[in-house]
Amino acid sequence: MNQLTGRRNPFVQISLLVGVFLSILKVTTISKITPIIDPFDSPSYFDFKFVGGVRMPGISFIFSRLGTYENIVLFQSVVACFCWLIVSQSIYKLKFNRYLQFVVSILILSVGFSSQVVYLDSVINAESLNTSFMILFIACSIHFFAKKSILSVLLCVVSLGLYASVKSINGITIILPLVFFIGFLFKRYGSSRKFSNLVMICILLLGFLSTFLFRNIEASPILNTSALINQRLWFVDEWKDYALSEGFPIEGRSTYLRFASRDLGMAPDRAVSEQPDYKKWYFNGGENFIVKFMLTHPEYVAIAPLALSLFSGNFDLSTSIWGGGAKGILYYEILKQELASLWPANPIFWNSDRSTSYIFFSIFIAVIGFTLVYSRNFSRNQKDFQLFMALLIIFALQVSYFAWWFGSTPSDIGRHQFPFGVLVRIIFLLSCLHLFQIVLDKVTSRTKPLN
């Protein structure tokens, strides 16, 4: 296995130059695009409150300080370029053939600079920074796998902190990775290293803070509960009956339908959340409704995210985690016109044809699955990398399932599942790197002359 990395590998500089060129081109292009604003959603990102705000304090602090939509778009674009450059360069930290590293590094750049990802930078919401900080965590995780040092753990924790600061659901998504890193530090160093103990304290503080902020976001839980009931649970009789039996006001349904039928100046879900009888129900036990529903309906927890259409003919595959993962942002075709003339599409990773996108996504999943189960005559390093891949897919599924359970209604599943789609493509490329290295090692061993 070729272990040339860093300065000894000339492909490092080549892929870096490619990434820098794409970054300059992207920032130049994005500056020509009119920011995309959601009149119901975007203004809430400018109201900074550390506790009890409508949005997480990280994203609202950044947006409120940048001030203008144009500044935000430019900032999001620069951050995205930096994070994708970092993750593409992190491949060279791994012990693989340098030609394979180069190909995968370039392909990762092709994902990060594809039109769907670039599009996010022009939208005034949390999705661009959410994807960027998630990718930064993947880059830090690769560095952790390569080094397994206390510093590499700290870098992962910092990236998780950034990731948690932009979306409320991320506040609980990071808990499992934090538990893993505490376990790693305690197993390897115990309590004998001061730096390790300091990092573990930082992990505990971050876990506590992120959970606290998640539980104290003002608007998201009350809004999401209304959305999930009206846009998902209502179409399955058993689920609807349960919601009504738990006290959900029937007027909440009529309000939703009235505001959904025409533009009345407020999004339907928000209109329901402002309704007095809904507020009374929510603040007298309704805040725990989704969790109680999930505990009593295991089919919703396990099966519905993968195949919601099994429960009602009102849904199709696009309302499952496969929809956002395969095709990306559902409303992308409607809003992309300006970008389409300025930035090329990427039909391999984000195919605009629905059937083709599902086929490609199935191939990505199949390759990842094969990588996880195939382990014939593996070396220690190969087994470790296989375990690393398993941890990444667990993180990806956690990102997807938490978003689907608590927020991905049919109207926004594309953007909420988009990070999962990005992660699957990155893990697919890492799987290819792993499998092609195995093939190369076998070919090399067979052609090596006998002494």
Number of C-alpha atoms within 10 A of each C-alpha: 12 13 14 16 19 14 10 9 16 13 20 21 13 13 21 18 13 13 25 15 11 18 21 12 12 20 20 13 15 23 15 13 16 14 20 18 14 11 12 11 11 16 15 16 23 20 17 21 15 16 16 16 19 21 29 31 25 19 23 25 19 16 25 15 12 16 11 12 18 18 15 22 25 19 18 26 27 18 17 28 23 16 22 26 26 18 24 26 24 21 25 27 19 19 19 21 20 21 12 18 27 22 14 21 27 18 17 22 22 19 20 26 23 18 22 25 23 23 24 24 29 25 20 23 25 21 19 24 24 23 24 27 24 23 26 27 23 24 25 24 23 23 23 19 17 17 14 15 14 21 15 18 26 21 18 24 25 19 22 28 22 21 26 31 26 27 22 23 22 24 25 20 23 22 19 13 19 21 14 12 19 19 14 15 20 16 10 15 15 12 13 10 13 10 14 22 18 12 19 24 13 16 24 16 12 21 23 15 15 25 20 14 22 24 17 19 21 16 15 22 23 21 18 20 22 25 24 20 22 21 17 20 20 17 16 13 12 12 18 17 14 17 20 13 10 15 16 22 19 12 13 23 18 13 16 21 15 14 18 15 9 11 10 11 10 14 16 24 25 19 19 28 23 13 14 11 15 21 16 13 15 21 11 11 11 21 15 13 18 17 13 12 16 14 12 11 14 11 13 19 17 12 13 18 22 18 19 21 16 13 18 14 10 12 16 14 16 21 25 26 27 24 25 26 28 31 27 27 23 17 12 17 11 7 11 15 10 12 20 14 9 14 19 12 18 15 14 13 22 27 19 17 10 13 12 16 22 20 13 18 25 14 13 21 16 13 17 23 16 12 20 18 10 12 12 7 8 12 10 9 10 17 16 13 22 20 13 16 21 18 14 20 20 14 19 19 16 17 23 26 22 19 23 24 18 17 21 27 22 19 13 16 24 27 21 24 28 26 26 27 26 24 23 22 23 23 21 23 20 21 22 18 19 20 18 15 20 16 11 14 14 12 11 12 11 10 8 9 7 6 3
